[in-house]
C-alpha cells in the first residue's frame, strides 16, 4: 500500500531526488520504519517549477467548467479509493482509522464543493460614470502556485489547496510535510489517472529548510500558500514579499474555549475534550486554553479531568515533537503550574503523550502564549464574562474561539468582540467544513481564507474589463 520509497512526482512521472538521498519516515504509533522519502533540494524544485510553468498556459485555456468537471472526477476517484487513502493517512499520522476516514471524507467533499464552483465562477458587472461604458470583473489564474502543507491532516490540507488552485487555472508544486509524504504522492497519482495533464500537479518531497525553502525562493513561483508555524510563516512572507509574490498563510492558534456559569457543563466537557485532545491535539484549531467562570470551575474541573484521564489522544507525529511537549510541561511546572493529569510519556512504543491538563499557569507565561501542537491544555479561572473575554483576546494568535452559554446576549457579544477568524457558540473550537472560509487574525495568518468561496480569491486575480460602445455605429 505504501511503497518502500516515496519519490517526487514531476511532469507526470515519479522521479527520485537529484541527490539520490532518502529520509527515513517512521510510524508514530510504534516507531517502526514506514517508508523512505526523497530528500529533495533546489534542483528538484527547479524541475517541478519548470514543469508547472510549461503546463499552466494550456491548462488555463480550458474553461473553468471543464476544469471543475475534472476536479469532480478527481473527487469521485478519491471516493472509490477511500479505504486505501484512509489506511495511508492512519499509518503516516498514527491517528485511528476512524479519524483517517473522516479526514478522507473531508477531502472528497472539498473536491465536490470546489468542482461546483466551476459552474458558479461569478464575476461582477458594474456601472460607470461615462455613457455607453460597461465594466465587468473576471477572475484570472495567478500562475504557478507553491503549496506547502502540514502533517496534522495531510489529505484534507492538500485538498484545501490543490483543488481550488487547479480549478482557478493554476499549475502547482506541492511540498507536503516530510512526515506525511505518501498521502500527497497518492493524490498526485490519482490526478494523473483521471486525466489532469502532466505538470499541472507536481509533488516535491523533502525537508522544509531544503525543499521548502528552495520553493519559496524560486522566482518562477507566483503564489505561496503555506500552512504551518508562525515562525516559518514570517520567513516565507519576508522572502516571497521581496519579489512581491502573493502569499497566503494559515498559521498557528492558541485557541480559547470559555465555559460560562450558565453553560451546559456536560456539553462543555465533551466539546473541550474533543477540541483539546482529538488528533493528539495536533490541530491549529485545538482548544489549548479553557477559560471557566469561578462559580462552576471546580465542578467543571472535576468532570473534565476525570474524562481526560481516560482519553486516548493518540501519538504525536515524531520523537522531537514529543520531547518538545514534555519540555513545555516541565517549564510550566517550574513556573508554578500544576499537572492535573497526564504530563508523561506513555510506556509503549511510538510517541504517545497522555492527555495533559494544567492549571495555575500565568496567562503571560510562555506556555500560555506559545502554540504547543499536542494533547496539552490549560485551565484558567475567571470571575465573569469581561475577564473571560479579555483573557481570550490576550494572545498573539486569533484563529478560533468558542463559548458555552445559555445566553444569546453573551453569545452575540462574544461573537462580536472575540479576536478570532472563527467563533463557535456551544461547540468546539474546531470543525470547519468545505463551504466555510477558514483563517485567522493577528499572527494566525495574513488575512486570506482557505476553503469556502473565499479560497477563489487566494488562487485567482481580478481583471476589470471596460467595453465602450458607440451608439452611432449601431
C-alpha positions as CSV (number, residue, x, y, z in Angstrom):
1,X,0.0,0.0,0.0
2,X,2.8,2.5,1.0
3,X,5.9,1.9,-1.2
4,X,9.3,1.3,0.3
5,X,10.3,4.6,-1.2
6,X,8.2,7.7,-1.8
7,X,9.6,9.6,-4.8
8,X,8.8,13.1,-6.2
9,X,6.1,13.4,-8.9
10,X,7.1,15.8,-11.6
11,X,5.6,16.4,-15.0
12,X,3.5,13.2,-14.7
13,X,6.4,10.9,-13.7
14,X,7.7,9.5,-10.4
15,X,11.3,10.5,-10.0
16,X,13.9,10.3,-7.2
17,X,15.6,13.3,-5.8
18,X,18.5,14.6,-7.8
19,X,20.8,13.9,-4.8
20,X,19.8,10.2,-4.7
21,X,19.3,10.6,-1.0
22,X,16.3,9.4,1.1
23,X,14.9,10.3,4.5
24,X,13.6,7.6,6.9
25,X,9.9,8.0,7.8
26,X,8.7,6.2,11.0
27,X,5.3,5.2,12.2
28,X,4.2,7.5,15.1
29,X,2.1,4.6,16.6
30,X,5.1,2.3,17.2
31,X,8.3,4.0,15.9
32,X,8.9,1.4,13.3
33,X,10.2,2.3,9.8
34,X,7.3,3.0,7.5
35,X,9.0,4.2,4.3
36,X,11.8,6.3,2.9
37,X,11.2,9.7,1.4
38,X,13.0,11.5,-1.4
39,X,15.3,14.2,0.0
40,X,14.9,16.9,-2.5
41,X,16.7,20.2,-3.0
42,X,16.9,23.2,-5.2
43,X,17.4,21.2,-8.4
44,X,14.3,19.1,-7.8
45,X,12.3,22.3,-7.1
46,X,13.6,23.9,-10.3
47,X,12.5,20.9,-12.3
48,X,9.0,20.9,-10.8
49,X,8.5,24.7,-11.2
50,X,9.6,24.4,-14.9
51,X,7.1,21.6,-15.5
52,X,4.4,23.7,-13.9
53,X,5.2,26.7,-16.0
54,X,5.1,24.7,-19.2
55,X,1.8,23.1,-18.3
56,X,-0.1,26.1,-16.9
57,X,-0.9,28.1,-20.0
58,X,-2.7,25.2,-21.8
59,X,-4.5,24.3,-18.5
60,X,-5.7,27.9,-18.1
61,X,-7.1,27.9,-21.6
62,X,-9.6,25.3,-20.6
63,X,-12.9,26.7,-19.4
64,X,-13.4,26.8,-15.7
65,X,-16.4,24.5,-16.2
66,X,-14.1,21.9,-17.8
67,X,-11.6,22.3,-15.0
68,X,-14.3,21.9,-12.5
69,X,-15.5,18.7,-14.2
70,X,-12.0,17.2,-13.9
71,X,-11.9,18.2,-10.2
72,X,-15.2,16.3,-9.8
73,X,-13.7,13.2,-11.4
74,X,-10.8,13.5,-9.1
75,X,-13.2,13.6,-6.0
76,X,-15.0,10.6,-7.3
77,X,-11.8,8.7,-7.8
78,X,-10.8,9.5,-4.3
79,X,-14.1,8.2,-3.0
80,X,-13.5,4.9,-4.8
81,X,-10.2,4.6,-3.0
82,X,-11.5,5.9,0.3
83,X,-10.3,2.9,2.3
84,X,-6.8,2.8,0.8
85,X,-6.4,6.6,1.4
86,X,-7.6,6.3,4.9
87,X,-5.1,3.5,5.7
88,X,-2.3,5.6,4.3
89,X,-3.3,8.6,6.4
90,X,-3.6,6.4,9.6
91,X,-0.2,4.8,9.0
92,X,1.6,8.2,8.4
93,X,0.0,10.1,11.2
94,X,-0.8,7.5,13.9
95,X,-4.4,8.6,14.1
96,X,-7.2,6.0,14.3
97,X,-8.6,4.6,11.1
98,X,-11.9,6.2,12.1
99,X,-10.4,9.6,12.2
100,X,-8.5,9.0,9.0
101,X,-11.7,8.0,7.2
102,X,-13.3,11.3,8.4
103,X,-10.3,13.2,7.0
104,X,-10.5,11.4,3.7
105,X,-14.3,12.2,3.5
106,X,-13.5,15.8,4.2
107,X,-11.0,15.9,1.3
108,X,-13.6,14.3,-1.0
109,X,-16.3,16.8,0.0
110,X,-13.8,19.6,-0.6
111,X,-13.4,18.3,-4.2
112,X,-17.2,18.2,-4.8
113,X,-17.6,21.7,-3.4
114,X,-14.8,23.2,-5.5
115,X,-16.0,21.3,-8.6
116,X,-19.3,23.0,-8.2
117,X,-17.7,26.4,-8.2
118,X,-16.7,25.7,-11.8
119,X,-20.4,26.5,-12.5
120,X,-20.5,29.4,-10.2
121,X,-17.3,31.2,-11.0
122,X,-19.0,34.5,-10.6
123,X,-17.5,37.8,-11.7
124,X,-19.2,41.2,-11.4
125,X,-20.8,43.7,-13.6
126,X,-21.0,47.4,-12.6
127,X,-21.8,50.8,-13.9
128,X,-19.6,53.7,-15.0
129,X,-19.8,57.5,-15.0
130,X,-19.1,57.5,-18.7
131,X,-22.0,56.9,-21.0
132,X,-22.0,53.7,-23.1
133,X,-19.3,52.0,-21.0
134,X,-19.8,48.6,-19.4
135,X,-17.4,47.3,-16.8
136,X,-17.1,43.7,-15.8
137,X,-14.7,41.9,-13.4
138,X,-13.5,38.4,-14.3
139,X,-11.1,36.0,-12.5
140,X,-7.8,35.1,-14.0
141,X,-5.2,32.5,-12.8
142,X,-2.3,33.6,-10.7
143,X,0.2,31.3,-12.5
144,X,2.3,28.7,-10.6
145,X,1.2,28.1,-7.0
146,X,3.6,26.6,-4.4
147,X,1.5,24.7,-1.8
148,X,3.3,23.9,1.4
149,X,1.2,21.7,3.8
150,X,1.3,20.5,7.4
151,X,1.3,16.9,8.6
152,X,-1.7,17.0,11.0
153,X,-4.5,16.5,8.5
154,X,-2.4,15.7,5.4
155,X,-5.1,14.7,2.9
156,X,-7.6,17.4,3.8
157,X,-4.8,20.0,3.9
158,X,-3.7,19.0,0.4
159,X,-7.3,19.1,-0.9
160,X,-7.9,22.6,0.5
161,X,-5.1,23.9,-1.6
162,X,-4.8,21.7,-4.7
163,X,-8.5,21.7,-5.7
164,X,-9.1,25.5,-5.7
165,X,-5.6,26.1,-7.2
166,X,-6.2,24.0,-10.2
167,X,-9.8,25.0,-10.6
168,X,-8.7,28.6,-11.0
169,X,-6.3,27.6,-13.8
170,X,-3.0,27.5,-11.9
171,X,-0.4,24.7,-12.1
172,X,1.0,23.8,-8.7
173,X,4.1,22.4,-6.9
174,X,3.1,20.7,-3.7
175,X,5.6,20.3,-0.9
176,X,4.0,18.1,1.8
177,X,5.4,17.6,5.2
178,X,8.2,15.0,5.3
179,X,6.1,13.3,8.0
180,X,3.2,12.6,5.5
181,X,4.7,12.0,2.0
182,X,2.6,9.0,0.9
183,X,-0.8,10.6,1.0
184,X,0.3,13.5,-1.2
185,X,2.0,11.2,-3.6
186,X,-1.1,9.0,-3.8
187,X,-3.3,12.1,-4.6
188,X,-0.9,13.1,-7.4
189,X,-1.1,9.6,-8.8
190,X,-4.9,9.8,-8.8
191,X,-4.7,13.1,-10.6
192,X,-2.8,11.5,-13.5
193,X,-5.3,8.6,-13.7
194,X,-8.3,10.9,-14.0
195,X,-6.7,13.0,-16.7
196,X,-5.2,16.0,-15.0
197,X,-2.5,17.0,-17.5
198,X,1.2,16.3,-16.7
199,X,2.8,19.2,-15.0
200,X,-0.4,20.7,-13.5
201,X,0.1,18.9,-10.2
202,X,3.7,18.2,-9.1
203,X,4.9,17.0,-5.8
204,X,8.4,17.6,-4.3
205,X,9.2,15.7,-1.2
206,X,11.8,16.5,1.5
207,X,12.7,18.8,4.4
208,X,11.4,22.3,4.9
209,X,14.8,24.0,5.1
210,X,15.9,22.3,1.9
211,X,13.0,21.6,-0.5
212,X,10.5,24.0,1.1
213,X,13.0,27.0,1.3
214,X,14.0,26.5,-2.3
215,X,10.4,26.5,-3.4
216,X,9.7,29.8,-1.5
217,X,12.8,31.4,-3.0
218,X,12.2,30.3,-6.6
219,X,11.4,33.3,-8.9
220,X,9.1,31.1,-11.0
221,X,6.6,30.8,-8.2
222,X,3.8,33.4,-8.4
223,X,1.8,32.3,-5.3
224,X,2.8,30.8,-1.9
225,X,0.2,29.1,0.2
226,X,1.5,27.8,3.5
227,X,0.0,26.0,6.5
228,X,2.3,25.7,9.5
229,X,4.0,27.7,12.2
230,X,4.1,31.4,12.6
231,X,7.9,31.4,12.7
232,X,8.2,29.8,9.3
233,X,5.3,31.9,8.0
234,X,7.1,35.1,8.8
235,X,10.2,34.0,6.9
236,X,8.0,33.0,3.9
237,X,6.2,36.3,3.9
238,X,9.5,38.2,4.1
239,X,11.2,36.1,1.5
240,X,8.4,35.9,-1.1
241,X,7.5,39.5,-0.4
242,X,10.8,40.8,-1.7
243,X,9.7,39.7,-5.2
244,X,6.1,40.7,-4.5
245,X,4.7,37.2,-4.8
246,X,1.2,36.6,-3.5
247,X,1.3,34.9,-0.1
248,X,-1.4,33.1,1.8
249,X,-0.5,32.0,5.3
250,X,-2.6,29.8,7.6
251,X,-0.6,29.8,10.8
252,X,-1.0,28.8,14.4
253,X,-3.5,29.3,17.1
254,X,-3.7,29.5,20.9
255,X,-7.5,29.0,20.9
256,X,-9.7,29.5,23.9
257,X,-12.9,27.9,24.9
258,X,-15.0,29.7,27.5
259,X,-17.3,28.0,29.9
260,X,-19.9,30.4,31.5
261,X,-21.8,29.9,34.7
262,X,-25.0,29.1,32.7
263,X,-23.3,26.6,30.4
264,X,-24.5,23.0,29.9
265,X,-21.5,21.5,31.6
266,X,-21.9,18.1,30.1
267,X,-21.8,19.7,26.6
268,X,-18.9,21.9,27.6
269,X,-16.8,19.0,28.8
270,X,-17.5,17.0,25.7
271,X,-16.5,19.9,23.4
272,X,-13.4,20.7,25.5
273,X,-12.2,17.1,25.3
274,X,-12.6,16.8,21.6
275,X,-11.2,20.3,20.9
276,X,-8.1,19.8,23.2
277,X,-7.2,16.2,22.6
278,X,-8.6,14.7,19.4
279,X,-5.9,14.2,16.7
280,X,-3.5,14.2,19.6
281,X,-4.1,17.9,20.0
282,X,-2.3,18.5,16.6
283,X,-4.8,20.9,15.2
284,X,-4.3,24.6,14.6
285,X,-7.8,25.0,15.9
286,X,-7.3,22.9,19.1
287,X,-8.5,24.3,22.4
288,X,-5.3,24.8,24.3
289,X,-6.8,27.3,26.7
290,X,-10.0,26.6,28.6
291,X,-11.4,29.6,30.5
292,X,-14.0,28.8,33.2
293,X,-16.2,31.0,35.3
294,X,-15.2,30.8,39.0
295,X,-18.7,29.7,40.2
296,X,-18.6,26.5,38.0
297,X,-14.8,26.0,37.9
298,X,-14.5,23.2,40.5
299,X,-17.3,21.2,39.1
300,X,-16.1,21.6,35.5
301,X,-12.5,20.7,36.6
302,X,-13.6,17.5,38.3
303,X,-15.7,16.3,35.4
304,X,-13.2,17.3,32.7
305,X,-10.1,15.8,34.4
306,X,-11.9,12.6,35.1
307,X,-12.7,12.2,31.4
308,X,-9.3,13.4,30.3
309,X,-7.6,10.6,32.4
310,X,-9.5,8.1,30.3
311,X,-9.0,9.8,26.9
312,X,-6.6,8.2,24.5
313,X,-5.4,11.2,22.4
314,X,-3.2,9.1,20.0
315,X,0.5,9.5,19.3
316,X,2.2,12.8,18.2
317,X,4.0,12.9,14.9
318,X,7.6,12.4,15.9
319,X,10.1,11.9,18.8
320,X,11.2,15.6,18.5
321,X,7.6,16.7,18.9
322,X,7.1,14.6,22.0
323,X,10.3,15.9,23.6
324,X,9.2,19.5,22.9
325,X,5.9,18.9,24.6
326,X,7.4,17.3,27.6
327,X,9.8,20.2,27.9
328,X,6.9,22.6,27.8
329,X,5.1,20.8,30.6
330,X,8.2,20.8,32.7
331,X,8.6,24.5,32.1
332,X,5.0,25.1,33.1
333,X,5.6,23.3,36.4
334,X,8.8,25.2,37.0
335,X,6.8,28.4,36.7
336,X,4.2,27.4,39.3
337,X,1.8,25.4,37.1
338,X,0.2,22.1,38.3
339,X,-0.3,19.0,36.2
340,X,-3.8,17.7,37.0
341,X,-3.5,14.7,34.7
342,X,-1.1,13.4,32.1
343,X,2.2,15.1,31.5
344,X,4.1,11.9,31.0
345,X,5.2,9.8,28.1
346,X,3.1,6.6,27.9
347,X,5.0,3.3,28.3
348,X,4.5,1.9,24.9
349,X,6.4,2.0,21.5
350,X,5.9,5.2,19.5
351,X,5.4,8.8,20.5
352,X,2.5,8.9,23.0
353,X,1.8,11.6,25.5
354,X,-1.1,11.1,27.9
355,X,-3.8,13.7,27.6
356,X,-2.5,16.5,29.8
357,X,-4.4,19.2,31.8
358,X,-2.6,22.0,33.5
359,X,-3.8,24.8,35.9
360,X,-2.2,27.6,37.8
361,X,-0.3,28.8,34.8
362,X,0.0,32.5,34.5
363,X,-1.7,34.0,31.4
364,X,1.6,35.7,30.3
365,X,3.7,32.5,30.7
366,X,5.4,31.1,27.6
367,X,3.2,28.0,27.7
368,X,0.1,30.3,27.7
369,X,1.1,32.1,24.6
370,X,3.0,29.5,22.5
371,X,1.3,27.0,20.3
372,X,2.2,23.6,21.6
373,X,0.5,21.4,18.9
374,X,-0.1,18.4,21.2
375,X,-2.6,17.0,23.7
376,X,-1.9,19.7,26.3
377,X,-4.5,22.2,27.6
378,X,-4.5,24.8,30.4
379,X,-7.4,25.7,32.7
380,X,-7.9,29.3,33.8
381,X,-10.3,30.6,36.4
382,X,-12.1,33.9,35.8
383,X,-14.6,36.0,37.7
384,X,-17.0,36.9,34.9
385,X,-17.6,37.5,31.2
386,X,-15.5,40.6,30.9
387,X,-12.4,38.9,32.4
388,X,-13.0,35.8,30.2
389,X,-13.2,37.9,27.0
390,X,-10.0,39.8,28.0
391,X,-8.2,36.6,28.5
392,X,-9.4,35.1,25.2
393,X,-8.0,38.2,23.4
394,X,-4.8,38.3,25.3
395,X,-2.9,36.2,22.8
396,X,-0.6,36.8,19.8
397,X,-2.9,34.5,17.8
398,X,-6.5,34.8,16.7
399,X,-7.6,31.7,14.8
400,X,-10.7,30.2,16.6
401,X,-12.6,30.7,19.8
402,X,-15.7,29.1,21.4
403,X,-18.1,30.0,24.2
404,X,-20.6,27.8,26.1
405,X,-23.5,29.7,27.4
406,X,-27.3,29.7,27.5
407,X,-27.5,33.5,27.0
408,X,-27.9,34.8,23.5
409,X,-26.8,38.1,24.8
410,X,-23.4,36.8,26.0
411,X,-23.1,34.7,22.8
412,X,-23.6,37.6,20.5
413,X,-21.3,39.9,22.5
414,X,-18.6,37.2,22.4
415,X,-19.0,36.7,18.7
416,X,-18.6,40.4,18.1
417,X,-15.7,41.0,20.5
418,X,-13.6,37.8,20.3
419,X,-10.5,38.5,18.2
420,X,-10.7,35.3,16.1
421,X,-11.4,34.4,12.5
422,X,-13.8,31.7,13.6
423,X,-16.2,31.8,16.6
424,X,-18.3,28.9,17.8
425,X,-21.2,29.1,20.2
426,X,-21.9,25.9,22.3
427,X,-19.4,23.8,20.4
428,X,-15.8,23.1,19.9
429,X,-13.0,25.3,18.6
430,X,-12.6,23.0,15.5
431,X,-14.8,21.6,12.9
432,X,-14.6,23.7,9.7
433,X,-16.4,22.4,6.5
434,X,-15.6,22.8,2.8
435,X,-18.1,25.7,2.2
436,X,-16.8,27.7,5.2
437,X,-13.9,30.1,4.8
438,X,-11.2,29.4,7.4
439,X,-8.4,31.6,8.7
440,X,-7.5,33.9,11.5
441,X,-6.3,37.4,12.6
442,X,-3.1,38.7,14.3
443,X,-0.3,36.0,14.0
444,X,-2.7,33.3,12.8
445,X,-2.4,34.4,9.2
446,X,-2.3,37.1,6.5
447,X,-6.0,37.6,6.2
448,X,-6.8,35.2,3.4
449,X,-9.3,32.4,3.9
450,X,-9.0,28.9,2.6
451,X,-11.9,26.6,1.9
452,X,-15.2,28.2,1.0
453,X,-15.8,30.6,-1.9
454,X,-13.1,32.8,-0.3
455,X,-10.5,30.3,-1.5
456,X,-11.1,31.5,-5.0
457,X,-9.7,34.9,-4.0
458,X,-6.5,33.3,-3.0
459,X,-6.0,31.3,-6.2
460,X,-7.2,33.9,-8.7
461,X,-6.7,37.6,-9.6
462,X,-9.4,40.0,-10.6
463,X,-9.3,41.6,-14.0
464,X,-11.6,44.6,-14.8
465,X,-12.7,44.8,-18.4
466,X,-14.1,48.1,-19.8
467,X,-16.2,47.9,-23.0
468,X,-17.1,51.2,-24.6
469,X,-19.7,51.2,-27.3
470,X,-20.7,53.9,-29.9
471,X,-24.5,54.2,-30.5
472,X,-23.8,56.0,-33.8
473,X,-22.4,52.7,-35.2
474,X,-25.4,50.6,-34.4
